[in-house]
């Protein structure tokens, strides 16, 4: 699955033959077919397993009793950790899929991003209700959060090329610094005027 994720991220679904995945994983093609039933089912298994992990952690977080600004910061940290450490090629793989309209995703897989959005909606609604957040659109908040993180992790190689230009003299930001930046940007940007959200976070 790790080999498949990396190759799908690099080449897209149509650009990866099954034999190449098997070769990268150090197994034979028959074994991949035996365990997954072919390339398409392997692809769906990767997306399903990774999203299941994200959904479980995000939904658990959204049900906690912590203040909404703290939950939002932790949600950003969870997505950042998954993208940076546990599944480093998944954002690139999914960005490729999303840019083509998600043709390889089955309806039951579409349900998983919906559940992540629903968790963000609950956190934002609670923050507004408790006076920590100003009234904001939960969908736009979700798109800002997920879009920023996915773009950052999916474009790491290109960003390194751009920032290698000596005229810029800019060191590429590491994942932890970017996650902290998005945490601050969103929690302070959503804070209600005169709220204690900033002090809590």
Secondary structure as GFF3:
##gff-version 3
##sequence-region A 1 201
A	DSSP	alpha_helix	2	11	.	.	.	ID=ss1
A	DSSP	three_ten_helix	13	15	.	.	.	ID=ss2
A	DSSP	alpha_helix	18	25	.	.	.	ID=ss3
A	DSSP	alpha_helix	29	36	.	.	.	ID=ss4
A	DSSP	alpha_helix	39	62	.	.	.	ID=ss5
A	DSSP	alpha_helix	68	81	.	.	.	ID=ss6
A	DSSP	pi_helix	82	86	.	.	.	ID=ss7
A	DSSP	alpha_helix	90	99	.	.	.	ID=ss8
A	DSSP	alpha_helix	107	129	.	.	.	ID=ss9
A	DSSP	alpha_helix	138	154	.	.	.	ID=ss10
A	DSSP	alpha_helix	156	163	.	.	.	ID=ss11
A	DSSP	alpha_helix	175	190	.	.	.	ID=ss12
A	DSSP	alpha_helix	197	200	.	.	.	ID=ss13
###
